[in-house]
């Protein structure tokens, strides 16, 4: 397992996901339009959308258009979502207990 240095601790389940993703350019969940970012894109995407300014306790891990998916920094494996245009004004909504649960839920809905 790799250690990822983003300035906070990633949940172990998400670290395993990134390890399994390896050199892939990201992970598209079926034909849903949801893309989970590759390790090398995480910092850039969070900077582009100024996540640290609007949601300093969260880290964006993927998106589907204007809907983004997050982990809580130094938190557990839970996945949250929020509209990128509403960051800082609407509470994060917990959508899954882990990245594996999130992917499975989305695939079942497809």
Secondary structure, DSSP 8 states (H G I E B T S, - for coil): -----SSS---HHHHHHHHHHTT-S-EE-TTSS-EE--HHHHHHHHHHTTHHHH-TTEEEEEEETTEEEEEETT--S-EEEEEGGGTTTS--EEEESSHHHHHHHHHHH-
